[in-house]
């Protein structure tokens, strides 16, 4: 499945470069509207800081302070499996990508304990990236693109070697906050047409 051409600088299959879909002013207006929507509709349910209760687009649009609070509270360990399922990958593959220890996550799931702030940050980082892709599709003016699934597309894109990363896969960088920021920036630049 590829990102709709109106918003993709490269799809997992084609690698084709596409011009930006909207002006900087239009993108800024869209970001303001998303932030207002994120504040009006809580991204996390009151009963748990849980990625299952988070809409990926709201994670992306949330204010940094809000995401920091979610990280410090700790996401429910069971959400590693929920995010993996939504991305169409195995829990083991997602944990490997994020540098999470299987035994630790499994123990926290059994004991109904939250992830540590570091583990929560990594998981929230991938949720943020999926939300970024969803936002890009919505900004394209084609949010109902036939069959497009931002979570599955992100999983495929993370596994694809990219010239902008000297042939590395973005997944190789998702186990650190700096790596996640670099991957998010790369995706934004690809969307704007700066990278193929």
ABEGO torsion letter per residue (X at the ends): XBBBAAABABBAAAGBBBBBABBAAAAAAAAAAAAAAAAABBABBAABBBAAABBAAAAAABBAAAAAAAAAAEBBAAAAAAAAAAAGBBAAAAAAAAGBBAAAAAAAAAAGBBBBAAAAAAAAAAAAAAAAAAAAAAAAGBAABBGBBAAAAAAAAAABBBAAAGGBBAAAAAABAAAAAAAAAAAAAAAAGABX
